[in-house]
Amino acid sequence: SLRGSWRLRSGNGSVSLRAEVPGCVHTALLCRGLIQDPYYRFNDEMYRWISLDNWTYSRTFKTPFDIRKWQKVNLVFEGVDTVAQILLNNVTLGRTDNMFNRYSFDITGVIQEVNFVEVRFLSAISYAAEQSRCHKAHSIPPACPPPVQNGECHVNFIRKEQCSFSWDWGPSFPTQGIWKDVRIEAYNHYNLIYFSITPFFEKSAQKWYLEVESIFDVVSSKPIAGLVTVNIPKLQTQQTFSVKLQPGEGSIVLLVNINKSAAVEAWWPNGHGKQTGYNMTTTFLMETGCQIEKFSMVYFRTVELVQEPIPGSPGLSFYFRINGRPIFIKGSNWIPADSFQDRVTYDTLRLLLKSAADANMNALRVWGGGVYEQDEFYDICDEIGIMIWQDFMFACALYPTNQNYLESVRAEVSHQVRRLKSHPSIILWSGNNENEAAIASNWFSIPHPDIGVYIKDYVTLYVKNIREIVLSEDKSRPFVASSPTNGLESVREGWLSRDPYDTHYGDTHFYNYNSDCWNWTVYPKTRFASEYGFQSWPSFSTIEKVSSPEDWSYTSNFSLHRQHHEGGNIQMLQEIGRHFKLPQSPDPVKQFKDTIYLTQVMQAQCIKTETEFYRFSQSEIINGEGHTMGALYWQLNDIWQAPSWASLEYGGKWKLLHYFAQNFFAPLLPVAYEEKGMLHIYGVSDLHEDHKLTLRVIVHTWSSLEPVCALAEEGVTVKAQSAVPIYKESISDLLERCRNCTRKSCVITFCLVGEDGLQSPTNHYFLSSLKDAEGLEKTQLSASVSQQDDIYIFVLQTTAIAPFVTLDVGSIKGRFSDNGFLMTEKKKMIVFYPWEPTSVEELESSLILTSLLDVV
């Protein structure tokens, strides 16, 4: 391995330092104290010079083996970011221009006992600009990001993390560096490059088999024969194959039949069963006497994307069947966890992914403007049951299709599919993010006569290249060309549908910041909602780390600078103003904190309304629309400390939205909505069995902790994996029944309870905006904290009904069992799960309790 310490120098040699590999220039400079935290205040602009320079990594190393004894020696880079010339002992080995590719250089004739390796980088910004200038055929929009993003231009001309040139939630830090492993490989005879295992279930014979593929580089001039043994002890399966490896690069595919008498346990998504995996050993014993042993985990699961006619509706369904069972997809969208990938550790990934699973998510979409995630990301998803919708890395842009570009993309796609296809968590390959929609809706104002050229480019890139490779490399999972797409209907229309947002087909993305987000009728009754969301600010404790006191106001230069979505800060205030009183505190810092709190309350309540609408629409068709089978909100995580659509702040802290998600994605949930004066409650269930339950509906006046009336409807049947109406009453009847109630003075809470301890979260329905609520009083909230083993118990007390009660312990890492809730009883117990050691004293001194009436 050539990991570890390298030299790094700037273009003119004026800056020279030690740098770690894997790593990048920014983190190297930070590590040596040559720059401040790049995320601090306005440093994203202050440090543009780093990305504009051309940097060189170099190191000397001794060859740890006798070079004369090996037939072939390679220098292998798992990831180079991005444009570089690679030299060994002053001989140019080749060039790199794709961050997502693996590069292997034959150095057999160049390597010596002591070697000098150099990686000379070219600024990604100047390379992209040069590529754009050289592209004479036709323009490839967009040229630059909107000014509000403070970004760089022509990112679509470089095969690099697209959001590294800026995005509407992230900064511009076009990195340079060796971002993954680098090593020397030496071998005689043959070398195993890729190894993958794909399970298939043969329905007719009711049996599992595995496709085991090995891709070799064979250096001997004649074929090499040998035996390969595959052993899965737990499944009493062992098979030996005679194989012959041909000279050059080639693959062997073995079909392993799983012993029919062994009970195979399938891999299930989170909430639907266990994530069982089996240890498998593959031994290659070749006539040359050299043996390779490969240890793997093998998982058994099938996936189908079902697109079929639906009775009573035009169009086609769009849902996933896992192991033959339709699964409602619940989750979010994943973006890169940091601008500097070398800072994304196993622990970072584990914390974020575990937080997704803890919020009852079963899926994430790895979005096409980031990176193909590291192996550990998919390993963790396999282990905790998070399904992955995997985009290829193309987003919100048109792309060139010249020969060099296509060759680079082809290499990237085949490398990534080979690297990742053994993971049961990946359930779909998707060609790009929003590029079908960009052409169909003409985002870039292309004159009508020219549109044909761009359609041709689109089909060339995603269909004739990417799709062809995916289909030849992986027959075990579905492929769609874009998201949003109309699926098979897009295919029928020549891969570009007239309206990729059509609710009768495929998936949709939906954003609307001008309507009332508490009104469910503004949302599309789509087959599958793969992106939707609202912004909020991260907590004050998160912002504080990268700002100074003069920044702590909602209208400061800093607050404007961090907001990369045009008008975003104003949109949040408008959305808040619909239902809440805006903060008016004379103390500017208190006003800022109050506003942050309200943006989080608002975001949580908006996405709750929209997600609950998607969940209760899964089983019915109304006016030809419905059968919604997926809800992936935008977005799960953050790349830095800034206002964004995320539910997890940079560093992993849960926003209120994430606590709400834990409830609105609960496996059993009652959902209320109002239509034409009628209150409807649906029972939504992801459970595999029908349940007879009791629906409890409780009505409170805002002014009293004693309920004005309660109703228990017993023997309510909630059907397995569906959404069924379980209660209906006109609001006027309800208010009359609960004497003295008006829309403004009362609030409804409700939950489902079963006999065996089965219980849904308690849900709420507001009969009016909270700014109009009558009888709400400022409450005295108090909390006592105690420790129990490695968790902490907070006992909350209130003197009055308190909406959106929020516990915040600043930057102490951990999460609460619930947060942002409507408190309707005197006492409530909340558990705090720490992510690092803390104490009762620390928690008590950090705790800030807020509820709606604390906002002034």
N, C-alpha and C positions, 0 to 999 in steps of 0.2 A: 504494500500500500504506500502511496505517496501522500497520504493525509498528513497534516501537521504543519510545521513551520516552513513558509516560503518567504522570499523577498518580494516586495511590491514597490514599484516606482512609477511616478507620474511621467507623462509624455516627455517633458524636457529634463527629467531627472532631479528636479528641485525638491521633490518629496520622495523620501525613500524610507521604508519601514518594514518591520516583520509582520507577516499576515498569516492567519490560519486558513488552511484548506481542509474541508469545504468552507467557503466563506465568500464575502464580496468586499469591494473597496470601502463602501460606507462603514461596515461593521469593523473592518480593520482599522480605519482612521479613528473610529469611536473608541475602540479597545485601547489604542495607544494614546488616547487623550488629545488627539489632534483636532477633533471636532466635538461639539456638544451633542446631546441627544438629537438626532435628526427630526424627531417628532416635536421638539420643544418650539412653541410659539410659531415663528415664521421661517423656521430653518429649512423647510422644504424649498423655499425660494432662495434663501441665503446660500444653500449648498448645491445649486444648479451646476456650478463649476465642476463638481466631481464627475457628473455624468457627461459633461462636455469634453473632458480630457480623455486621452488614450492611455490606459494603464498597462503595465507589464508585470506578470507574475513569473518568478524564476526560482529555481533551486538546484543545488548540486546533490547527487545521491550516488552512493556506491552500489554496484550490482551485487546482491547477496548470493549469487550463484555463479557457477562457471559458465560463461556465455557459450563456450564451444560445445557444451553438452546438449544444447537444446535446438531442435529443428526450427522452432518459431517463437519469436518474442514479440508481444504487442504492448503498446501503450494505450490504455483504455480510459476514456473519460465517460463517466455515467451522465455528466451534465456540465456543459460549458455555457456560460451566460455572457455574451451570445456570439459576437462576431470576433473571431480571433485567428491568428496565425500560430501554428504549433511548431516549435523547433526543438530538435534534440541534437546536442553537440554541433550547433550552428547549421544543421541540415533541416530545411523546411519539410515537415512530414505531411502537412496539409492544412486546410482551413476549416473553420466551423462557422455556421451561420444560423443554427437552430438550437435554441435553448432546450427543446424537448427531445432532442435526439441523443443517441449514444454514439460516441465516436471511438473507433478502434483503429490505431495506426500500426502497421507492420514495421517494427524497428530492428528486425533480425540483423540487418547489415549495418546498422548505425550504432547500436548499443556498445558501450565499452565498459571497462572496469569502474571508471569514475565518469559520471555523466552530468551534463548541464542541460536542464530542460527549461524552455521558455514558452510562455503563453502570452502573445502580444495582442492585447485587446484594442479594438477600435470602438470609439464612442457609438453606442446604439443609436443615439439621436442623429449624429452626422451620417451614419450608415443608412438609416431609414430615409433621411432626406435625399441622399444620393440615389438610392434605389427608386425613389419617387421621380426624381429628375430624369433618370435613365428610362423610365417607362413611357415610351413615346406613343404607344398605341392609342390609349384613351385614358382619361383621368379615372382614378380609383378613389371615390369619396368614402368617408369624409377626410379632408386634408388635415384638419386640426380639431382638437376638442373645443367645446364652448369655453370662452374666456374665464368664466366663473371657476373652472377647474384648475387654473394655473398649470396647464399641462404642456406636453410636447407633441409635435406633429408627426403624421405619417406612420403611426404605430402599425397600421395594417400592412406595411411593407417589410416588417421584420418578424420572424418566427420567435417571438419572445412573449412573455406574460403581458397580455394586452393592457391590463390595468396599471402596469408599471409606468406608463406615460401619463397617468392620472385617470380618475373615473369620477362619477358623481358622488361617491362615498369615500374616495381615497386620494392620496397625494401622488405627486409625480416624483418617483425615485427610480429612474432607469439604471438599474444596477449593472455592474460588470464583475465577473468573478468566476471561480471554479465552484459551482454551487452544489455539486454532488461528488461522489467518490472518484478517486483517480488512482490507477494502479498499473503495475507491470505484470503481465501474464507470460509465463514461458511454458511451452509444452512440446512433447514429442507425440507423433501419431495423430492424436485428436483432442479436441477441447469442446466441452458442452457449453453452448452460449445461452440458449433459452430452454426452459423446461416448464411444461404446463400440463395441467390435468383438467379435463372438462367432463362433467357427468352427464349422462343421457339416460332417460327412462324409456324403455321400449314397452309401449302400452299393450300390444298384442300378447307379448310373452310375459308381461308383468315382471320385468326384471331390469335392474340397473346395469349399465356398463360405463366404463371410463375410456375416454380418448386421451392417451398419454403421448404428448408430443415432445420430442427432443430435437433441438437444432444444433448441429455440430459444425465445427470447422475441422476438416480432415486434411492433415498436411502430408500424409504418406502418399506416394505416387500410385499405389494400388489399393483396391478395396480392403477394408478391415472387417473380418467376420468376428462374431462373438455372441454372447448370450446376455439377455436382459431379463432380470427377475423382478417382478412387482409383488410386494407382500403387504397385505393389510390384515394383521393377525386378528384384530377384533371381529373381522367379517369372514374369518376362515377362508380368505381368498389369497391364493398364491399362484402366479402364472409365470412360466418362463418362455421366452421367445428367442428364436434364432434371428439375428439381424446381420445386415451387411452395410457398412458405411462406405459410401462412394467418396472418392477424392473431391476436395472443394467444400463449399458450404452446402449442407443438405439436411433434410429432416427425416426422422423416422416416426411413424405414428403407430402406436400399439393399441389394440382394443382389448381392454381387460374386462372380462365378465365377472360380475360380483356373484359369489356363491348364493344360489337361490334360497338355500335353507337358512342363511344369515338374515336376522331382522335388521334391515337398514333403517336407522333413524335419520329423517330428513333435517335439513337446516331450515329454520323458520325465522321470519322477521320478528323483531322485538314486539312482544305482546301476543304473539300467535303460537309460541312453542319454544323449544330449546334450539340453541345454535350448535347442535352436535357436529363434531368433526372427528375424523379418524386418522391415526398415525399410519403413514404409508412409507415404506422403504423401497427405493428402486436401485437395483445394483446392476451396473454395466461391467461385465467381465469379458474383455476382448482378447483376441489371440495374441496381441502384442504384449500381454501380461500386465497391462495397466488397468486398474479398477477404479470406477467412480461409484460412490454411494451417495444417494440423494434422499434426504429425509423431508417429507412434506406432510402437510395436513390436507386431507381430502374431505370435501363436503358434498352432500347430495341434495340438490334442489333443482326444480325445473321452473322456468319462467315463460309465460306467454303474454303477449300484448294482444288483448282481444278487441278486434274492431269488426263488429257484426251489426246487422240491422236490428233496431229496437222496435218492438210492437208499439204502435201509436206515436211514432216519431220519425220524421225524416232524418237522414244522416246515419251515423254509425256510433257504436259504443267506443269507449277508449278506456280500458282498465287492465290491470295486471292480475294474472292468475299465478300464484306461487304454489307449487306442488298440487296443482289442480284446484286450488281454493282462491276465489276472488278476494283480493285484499284492498281495503280502502287505504290509500297512501296518505300518511300524515307526517308532515315535516316542514322542511325549510330549504333554503338555498345556501350553499357553502361558497365563500370567497376565500382568497389566500389569507392566512391568519396573521401575516406580517408582510411589510414591504421588503423585508430582508429575510429570505427563506432560511438562511442558516440559523436564524433565531427561533425557528419553529421546531421545537424539540418534541420528542415522544410524549413528554408530560403535557406540553401545550395541547397537542392533538387529543390526548386521552381526556383531558379536562373538558374540552369543548364537545367532543363526541359523547362523552358520558352525560354531559348536561343535556344534550339532545335526547338521549335515551331516557334520562330521568324526567323529561317533560313529556313522556309518552309518545315520542316521535318514533317512526319506524323507517324513515327515509330522508335522504338529503340529495339535492341535485348539485353535483360539482359543476359549477357554472363555467361557461366557455370563454371567459375573459381572464382567467387566472392561470393556474398550472395544473397539470396532471399530478395529483397528490403523491406524496412519498409512499413507499411500500407499507410503512407502519400505519398510515391512515386507513388503508384498506384492510390491513390485518385486524385493527381495532373494530372496524365496522363488521367484519366477519364474526368477530368474537361477541359483539354485543347486539347483533341483529339489525344493523342499520342498512337498509337497501340504498344503493347508489344509482342515481340517474347520471350517467357520465357523458358530459358534453366533450366534443373535441374543441380545441382552443381557438375558436373564431367567434368574435362577438361584435354586434352592432356596427358592422362595417361591410364594405365590399372588399374583395381581395384580388390580387393579380393572379393570372394563370399562365405566366410564361414558363418555359420548360424547366429552368433552374428551380423556380419556386415550387412547381409541382413535384419535382424529384425530391426536394427537401421534405415536403409534406408527406409524400408517400413513405419515405424512410421513417418519419416521425410516427405516422399512424401504425405502420406494421410493428415498430418497436414498442409502442405503448400497448397495443392490443396483445402482443406476445407477453409483455411484462405483466399485464393485469388480468388476463382472461381466466385465470384459475380462481379468482375471488368470487365466492357465491354472492357477496354483497352487491356486486354490479349486476343490475337487472336490465340495463338499456344503454346502448350507444346512441348518442345524438350528435348530428353533424355540426351544429353551430347554435349560437344564441341570437335569435331575432333577425337573422339575415334574410330569411324568406319574407318576413314581414316588412323589412326595410325596402325591399324591391316592390312588393305588392302595394305598400302604402306610399311608395315613392318619397321616403324620408329625405333623400338627397337631391330632390328636384331635378331629376334627369329628364331632359326633353323627350317627349314621347317617341319620336323616330329612333332614338338611340337605345331605347330600353332593351331591345333584342340582344345587343352585345353583352349586356350585364346578365341577362337570363342565361345566355350561353355559357358565360364564365361560371355562373352559379352551378349549373348542371355539371359542367366539367369538373369543378373542384369537389363538390359534395357527393355527387352521384357517380360520375365515371371514375373518380379516383378514390376518395375516402370510402364510399360505400362498397366499392368493388373489393378493396383490401379487407375491410371488416368482414364481409361475407365469406371471403376465401380463408381468412384466419380464424373466424369464430362463428360456428353454426349454432351455438347454444343459446344465443339471446337476441332479442329484436334490435333493429336499427331504425331510427327516424332521421330524416335529413336535417331537421331544424326544430327549434322550439321558440315560439308557438308554431304549430303546424296543424294541418287538417288530416295528417296521417295518410291513409289510403286514398282519400279524396285529393290531397295534394299530388300524390303520385299520378292519379288519373288525369289531373290537369297539367301534367308535364312537369311535376315537382314544384311548381309555383302556383299556389292557389290564388284566386282572386282576393279572397279574404281569409287569411290564416287565423283570424280571431273568431271565425264562425263557431258559435256555441254548439252546433250539431255534430261537430267532428273534432277529434284530436284534443290538443291542450290549448289553453289561453293564458296570456299575461294581461293583467288589468290594473291600471293605476288611475285614480280619480281623486284630485285634491280639492275639487270645487263643490262637490255635493256633500250632503250630510252623511257622514260615515256610519251613523247609528241607524240609517234607513236601509234595510236589507234589499229593498227593491232596486237600488242602483247597481247591484252586483250582477254579473253575468251568470245565468244558470247554465254553466258550462259542463262539459263531460269531465274535464280535468283542469284544475287551476294550478298551474305550475309556477306562477309568479304573481304576487299581489302584495301591496304593503303601504305603510305610512311611516314617516320619520319620527324620531324623538331625539332628545339630547341624552348623552351618557351622564351618569351621576356626577355631582360636583367633585367627589373624591377622585374620579378618573380624570376630569378636566384639569383639576388643580395641579397635577403632576407636570403638565406641559404648558402652564400658563403663569402669568404673574398677576398680582391684585388688580392692576389697571385693566386687565382683560375680562374681569368678572362682571360683565353686564351683557344682556342679550343683544345689544346693538353695538358692542365694541368692535374695533377693527378685527380683533382676534376672532370674535364670533362670526363675523362676515367671512373672514378668510378661511375658517374651517368648514363653512357650508359650501359644498361644491355642487349643490343642486339649485339651479336658478330659482330664486324666490322662496327657497325652502323654509327659511326662518319665519317669513310672513305667513306662508301656508299653514305652518303649525299653529300660529297664533289665531288665524281665522278658524281653523278646525276646533281649537279649544274654545274660542269665543261663542261657538254655536251652543255649547252646553254648560260652560262654566264661566264664572266671573274671572276676568284677567287680573293678574297680580298688580297691586297698586302701592306696594310698600314704599315708604319714604327712604328706607335703607336700600341702596342699589344692590348690595350683595344678597340681601334677603330676597329682593325682587327677582334676581337671577336664579337663586336656588328654588324659589316658588315656581318660576317658569319652567325650569328643568323638570321639576316634579310633575307639573301639569302636562308637559309634552309626553312624559312616560305614561301617565294615566290615560291620556287621549289615545296614544298609539295602541296601548293594550286593549282599550275598550273598542276601538275601531276594528282591529284585526280579530278580536273575539267575535264581533258581530258578523264579520265577513266569513270567518272560518266556520262558525256555527251554521251559517246559511248553507255553505258547501256541504257540511256534514248532514244536515237534515234533508238535503236535496238528493241523497244517494239512491233512494228507493222509488222515487216517483217521477212521472213525466207530466209536466204542466205546459200546455200550449206547445207540445213537441220538444220541450227542453227539460233537462234533468239528467238523472242517472250519473250525478257527479261522483267520481270515484278517486279523486285526489285533491289534496290541499297542501301545497308547498308555499309557505309565505316567503316573501323577500324581506329580510335575509337573516341567516343565523348569527354570523359572527362579524367582528369588526377588524379592519386592517390597521386602524390608528384611533386616537381619541378625538372623536368628532361627531357631530349630529349625523345620523344615518338611519337606515331602515332596520338595523340589526336588533336582535333580542338579547344578544350577549355582548357586553362591552369589551373593548380591547383589554386583555388581561383575564377575561372570563366571567366577570361579575354579571349576575343575572339582572336584566332590566325587568320592570314590571311585566312587560309583554311575555317574558319567558315564564314567569310565574303563572300568568294567565294561560299560557300554552299548555302548561301541565294540566290545567283543568279543562280547557276547550278541546284538548286531544285525549281526554280521559277515555278509557275503554267503555265506560258506561256514563251517559250524560243526558240529563233532560235539557231541552233547548226551547226557549219561548220566543215567539214573534207575534206581531200584531198585524192583522189585515182587516180593513173595513170594520174597525171597532171590535173585532173578535180577538181574544187572546188564544193562541194555539200553543200547546206544549207537545213536543215530539220526544219520544224515547229513542236515543241513538245508541247503538251497541256495536262494538267490535268483538264481542264475546262469541264463542263458538256454539253456545246453547241458548235456547229461549229461556227467559226467566219471568216468573210471576213475582211482581214487586208491588210495593206501596209507593204511590206518588204523594209526597207531602208538600202542600202549598201553604205558605205562611205570609200573611199580610201585616206589615207594621205601619204605624204612622211614624213619620220622621222624628216626632217629638218624644217617642217612648220606646223603651227596651221591651215593654210587654206587648206581645202581638195583639192586634185587634181581632183577627180571626185566623183560624187554621182549618185546613181541609185535608183529610187523608183519604185518598182514593185507593182502595185496596184491590188486589187481584188484577193489577194492570199487567198485561203481557207485553214484554219488550222482546222482540224477535232477534234471533242471532244475526249478527252482521247486517243490520239494516236500520232504517230510521222510520218509525211508525208514529202516527198521531195518537196521543194517549189522553189528551184533555182539550176541551174547547169550551169557552164561555165568553159571553160578551162582557166587555170591560165595565159597561154601565151596570150590568147585573152584579158583577163581582164587587164593585164599589158600594152598591146598595146593600148587598149582603153583609159587607164589612162596615157596618154603620159609621157615619161621619167621615168616610173616606172620600177624598177627591184625588184626581190625577196628581195634583201638586203636593198633597199632604201624605201620600202613601207610597210604599215600595213593596214589591213582591219578591219573595225568595222561595226556592223550591228544590227538592232533591228526591232521588229514588232510593228506597231502602229494601233490602231483601232479608230473608230469614237467616241465612248463613253468614251474616256479617258483611254481605255484599252491599256496597253503598257507593252512590255517585258523589262527586263534589256537589256542594250547594251552589246553585246558580242564582242569578238575580235578573230582574227585569225592571227597568226604570219606566215609570208611567209619564214622566215629563223630564225636561232638561234639569240638571241639578242646580243651575243658576236660578231656576224658578221654584225650587223645592221650598215648601212651607213647613216650618216647625223644626228645621235642622238647628241644633244648638251646638255651640263650641263645647267640646268635651274635654274632660281631664283624662288624658291617656297616661297610664303608668305601666312599667314592666319590672318584674323581678327576674333575675337571671341565676340559674344554678347549673352545676355540671353533673352529668350522669355518664360514667365511663368516658367515651371520647366524643360525646355530643353535649350540646348545651340546651337547656330548657328555658324559654322565655314565657313567663305567665303575664299576659296582658290584661289590664282592667280598664274599663271605660265607664263614664257616668252617663253617656248618651249614645244614640246610634251614630256610628262614625263611618262615613264612606271612604274607601280607598286608603285604609290604614297601612302605612308603609314603615317597615323597620329598616334602618340603614346603619351598618357598623363601619362606614367609611372604607378604608382600604384593607381591613382585615379580610383575608380570603376565605370564602366559604359561601354557603347558600342556606336560605331558610326553607322550612317545609311549605310555607305559603306566604304570600305577601301581596299588598295592594288590595286586600279583601274588604268587603262590606261587613263591619262588625255590628251584629245585632244582638249579641248577648254580653252580659256584664264581664264575663271572663273568657279568655281564649288561650289555649296553649300552642306555642309555636316552637318547633325544633330548629336549632342552628347546627348545620353540618360543617365543621371547619375543614379547610383544605390544607391548613398548616397549623402548627401549634399556636394556641392562644390561651387566654385565661378569662375567668369570670370578671376580674377587675378591668382587663382590657376591653372586654365587650361592653361592660357597664359604662365605662368612660367614653366609648366611641358611639354608643347608641343614640340615634336621633329618631324619634317617633313623629310621624307626620300623618295627619288626615286632612280631608278636604278643607275643613274650616280653619286650619292653621295657615292657609294661604290668604294673605290680606291684600 
